[in-house]
Amino acid sequence: MPAGSPSPPRFAPPAPWSEAATALRLALRSLPDAAPGPILRLTAAVQPIDPLAWLQAQPTAQRFFWGDRSGTTAAAGSGLAWSARVEDFAALRLAPLLATDARVWLTSRFDCTAPAAAEWQEFGAVCAYLPRVELRRQGERHELAVHLTASTAAERAAAVRALEELCAPATALGATPRLAPIEATAAAERVKTWTREVAATLSEIRSGRLHKVVLARHEDFQAAPELCPIAVLRALGTHNRHTFQFCVQPQRGVAFVGTSPERLYRRCGIAVESEAVAGTRPRDADADRDRQLANELARSDKDTREHHVVCDHIRRELEPLCSTLRATPTEVERWTDVQHLRTGFSGDLRAETDDAQLLACLHPTPAVCGVPASAARRRISASEPFDRGLYCGTVGWLGAAASECAVAIRSVLVAGNRVRAYAGAGIVDGSHAATEWEEIATKLRVLTPLLEPNAG
């Protein structure tokens, strides 16, 4: 905060959220006029609140949520203090905004160069959002914050209004939304099309033009009433634990929601972490069968080769940006419905490296695109008759001291009363269309807790 500005209000012990909001309004009214500068962030410690319950109660058109895999950190944002849409990561100019503890939400499309289909028009190629009001949980500490882009009368008034319009956290979250599949094309025809595209992809791989391509498909669902994206996220997150949980709602009636297991990168100061996640087997309720599937994955030549492609990409892209880079042994990592091969990477960034460079070099990983990336994109465009949008893109937050982004998989687009779910599978030499179809079906089970009991 600029010199001469009042200190953010603090409470000991933390105050009820309504008292904290009142104190923040008083602090805003006492701010002097000042020239535009870094983001102003006023904070107040509050008594524990469920961030999702708080967010679901807010009436604003823009809502944002991020929860880390460990479950120790969550942040919910309401309204907008600032936003930007740019064409690529290099155009991000966030340094002046991040001089405080503020976090900017970030999304990017899988392919920033491709035009957006109608359902993705509310999301740009690369979007950055700074919520007007944020509720953040870090461990046991809960904090309510309000953001201003400048200490002007208009900005202060807008921030005061946002705090006055806050609603109490929902006490009754309602029933889990129920979805029914929309079958636009007969299942047999869809399998036939998939088999043909996998064959065409394998032909290019065997010719040497490609080493790997990730092909995706989607499933459409609908509900009777309009869906609440926050309720969708709560249901998915309850079923898919130990994942990155996110919701980006840029306008009322449309949101991108997901529970991704895969980190793109985490930065804390100059320390950076990333990971390669590729190769898949389902989970099994029988412990012996579950271990058998894990051992099969670890020994699979096809899956190991697919995984090494991702490892080589991350190592090749991160090494020029780091003074040191280390890799962990490859292990089988288990999630709710699936298990993957995983290799972790950690290093120390060179002084001149920023988040825009990390994003540009790591996205898209071969785990969601392929190798070589340009040829894989062309194959994906020819094979997939739909726009991936933010699916397989980037979602996360950027800050001055730290940043964290996930690969936007295990995700759905919520629009009105419809949901479109996406999943993909890596195609390499040795892949079989039927096996990859089943792998995608396993990944699409992310929606299991939302499906109607009689939906099949």
Disulfide bonds with the S-S distance in Angstrom:
none
